[in-house]
Amino acid sequence: MAHHIDLSHDITAGMITYPGLPEPLIADHMSREAAEKIYGPGMTFQIGLVTMCTNTGTYIDVPFHRYADGHDLTGLALDAVAAVDAVCVDQVGVMEIDLADVDLGDAAGRAVLINTGHSRHWGTDAYFVDHPFLTEDAAHRLVAAEVACVGVDSLNIDSTSTGARPVHTMLLGSDIPIIEHLTNLDQIPVAAFRFTAVPPKIEGCGTFTVRAYATVD
């Protein structure tokens, strides 16, 4: 029987995903006490109200994030991010990941997840510094391999030491979605699994939080 491995971080009020981005606010639109006044004693409902940046928690990037004429979340093809055959590449201990020693010969149409081990620092200041990243050469290799999407368990798929973002530029320019801030990649026990990371269809947005998970048969 298939089982699922959760690859997403929890979203909590006040959490910091990326330095400088606003923290999410989570509150009641309708509290249970207010609901009783509408529906009667003992008849309670809660309706939440969430205000947050679209780059919160584990999230996906689509071309509009980088390109004004790229498609937004409404144009995301589900075939690229829903129950996609996937491979997880172990790059723990590697800071500048170029994938030169990784065989991507059979990666066409598959999700490629990069396990850096950096997610162990989530929720600490260490998560924001000295994070592993993919190089421009790695992006070239992934585009040439015609992968479906690319995910990483780090602060950013690019180096943040400068404003250059060659990996975002190349992958999103080739309509390859990026999923950042994954977790639990070390919990995927087998080579063959499927990957899902689907956001809601929001017009005018190039990024949004996803519930990412692996499905293992």
C-alpha positions in Angstrom: 0.0 0.0 0.0 1.3 3.5 -0.9 2.2 5.9 1.9 3.1 9.5 1.9 6.1 11.4 3.4 5.4 15.0 4.3 8.1 17.3 2.7 6.6 20.7 3.9 7.3 22.9 6.9 4.5 23.9 9.2 3.2 27.4 8.8 2.8 29.2 12.1 2.1 32.8 13.1 5.2 34.9 13.3 7.5 32.4 11.6 10.4 33.7 9.4 10.9 31.9 6.1 13.4 34.4 4.5 15.0 37.5 6.1 13.2 40.7 5.2 9.9 39.0 4.2 6.8 39.6 6.4 5.8 37.1 8.9 2.4 35.4 8.5 -0.5 36.5 10.6 -3.1 33.9 11.5 -6.3 34.8 13.2 -10.0 34.2 13.5 -12.4 35.7 11.0 -15.2 34.0 12.9 -14.4 32.6 16.3 -16.3 29.7 17.9 -17.8 32.1 20.4 -19.1 34.3 17.6 -20.4 31.3 15.8 -22.6 30.3 18.7 -24.3 33.8 18.6 -25.2 33.1 14.9 -26.0 29.4 14.9 -27.1 28.7 18.5 -25.6 27.2 21.7 -23.1 24.4 21.0 -23.1 25.0 17.3 -19.6 26.2 16.7 -17.5 26.8 13.6 -14.2 28.5 13.0 -13.3 30.5 9.9 -9.7 31.6 9.8 -8.0 34.7 8.4 -4.5 34.4 7.1 -2.3 37.3 5.9 1.0 36.2 4.5 3.6 36.7 1.9 3.4 34.2 -1.0 7.0 33.2 -0.2 6.1 31.5 3.1 7.1 28.1 4.3 7.6 25.5 1.6 6.6 27.2 -1.7 6.7 27.0 -5.5 8.1 29.4 -8.0 6.6 29.6 -11.5 7.8 31.7 -14.5 5.9 34.9 -13.5 8.1 35.1 -10.3 11.0 35.9 -12.6 9.5 37.1 -15.8 6.8 39.7 -16.3 5.5 37.7 -19.4 5.7 34.3 -17.7 2.6 32.4 -16.7 1.3 32.8 -13.1 0.0 30.1 -10.8 -3.2 29.7 -12.9 -1.0 28.5 -15.8 0.9 25.9 -13.9 0.6 22.5 -15.6 -0.3 19.8 -13.0 1.7 17.3 -14.9 4.8 19.1 -13.7 4.0 18.9 -10.0 1.4 16.3 -9.2 2.3 12.7 -8.7 5.4 13.1 -10.8 8.0 10.3 -11.0 10.9 11.7 -9.0 14.5 11.2 -7.9 16.2 12.5 -4.8 19.9 13.4 -5.2 22.1 13.3 -2.1 24.2 16.4 -1.9 24.6 16.7 1.9 27.9 18.4 2.7 28.2 20.1 -0.7 27.9 23.9 -0.7 28.1 24.7 -4.4 26.1 22.0 -6.1 26.9 21.6 -9.8 25.5 18.0 -10.3 28.5 17.2 -12.5 28.8 13.7 -10.9 25.0 13.0 -11.1 23.6 10.9 -13.9 20.5 12.8 -15.2 20.2 10.6 -18.3 16.8 9.3 -17.2 15.5 12.5 -15.5 13.4 13.7 -18.4 9.8 14.4 -17.1 10.8 13.6 -13.5 11.0 15.8 -10.4 14.6 16.2 -9.2 14.9 16.9 -5.5 18.2 18.0 -4.0 18.8 16.8 -0.5 21.4 19.2 1.1 20.5 18.5 4.7 20.1 22.2 5.3 16.5 21.9 6.5 17.8 20.7 9.8 18.5 24.3 10.6 14.9 25.4 9.9 13.7 27.8 12.7 17.2 28.9 13.7 19.4 31.7 12.6 21.7 29.1 11.0 19.2 28.5 8.3 19.8 32.0 6.9 23.5 31.9 6.5 26.0 29.7 4.5 23.2 27.8 2.8 23.9 25.3 0.0 22.8 26.3 -3.5 22.9 25.1 -7.1 25.3 26.6 -9.6 24.6 27.9 -13.1 26.2 24.7 -14.5 23.7 22.7 -12.5 20.8 24.7 -14.0 22.2 24.1 -17.5 22.3 20.3 -16.8 18.7 20.3 -15.4 17.4 22.2 -18.4 19.2 19.9 -20.8 17.8 16.9 -19.0 14.2 18.3 -19.5 13.2 17.7 -15.9 9.7 18.3 -14.8 10.5 20.4 -11.7 13.3 20.9 -9.2 13.1 21.1 -5.4 15.6 21.9 -2.7 15.7 21.8 1.1 17.6 25.1 1.4 17.0 28.8 1.9 17.4 29.5 -1.8 18.2 27.4 -4.9 20.6 30.2 -5.9 23.5 31.7 -4.0 22.3 34.8 -2.1 25.8 36.3 -1.8 24.9 38.6 -4.7 21.7 39.7 -6.5 22.3 37.4 -9.4 19.9 34.5 -9.7 21.1 32.3 -12.6 19.3 29.2 -11.5 15.9 30.9 -11.2 16.6 32.6 -14.5 17.4 29.4 -16.4 14.9 27.1 -14.8 11.9 29.4 -14.8 12.9 30.6 -18.3 12.5 27.0 -19.4 9.1 26.7 -17.6 10.6 24.3 -14.9 9.0 25.1 -11.5 11.1 25.4 -8.5 10.1 24.3 -5.0 12.2 25.7 -2.1 12.4 25.1 1.6 11.6 21.4 1.4 12.2 19.2 4.4 12.4 15.5 5.4 14.2 14.6 2.1 16.4 12.2 4.1 13.2 10.3 5.0 12.6 9.1 1.4 13.6 5.5 1.7 13.7 4.3 -1.9 14.9 5.5 -5.3 11.4 5.2 -6.9 8.8 7.6 -5.6 6.3 10.2 -6.8 6.4 13.9 -5.9 3.5 16.3 -5.5 3.7 20.1 -4.7 0.5 21.8 -5.9 -0.4 25.4 -5.1 -3.9 27.1 -5.4 -4.7 28.7 -8.7 -4.1 32.4 -7.9 -4.1 34.9 -10.7 -1.2 37.4 -10.7 1.1 35.4 -8.4 4.3 33.7 -9.3 4.9 32.0 -6.0 2.8 30.4 -3.3 2.9 27.9 -0.4 2.4 24.3 -1.2 1.9 21.0 0.6 4.7 19.0 -0.8 4.9 15.2 -0.3 6.5 12.1 -1.6 4.3 9.0 -2.4 6.1 5.7 -1.9 4.5 2.4 -3.1 
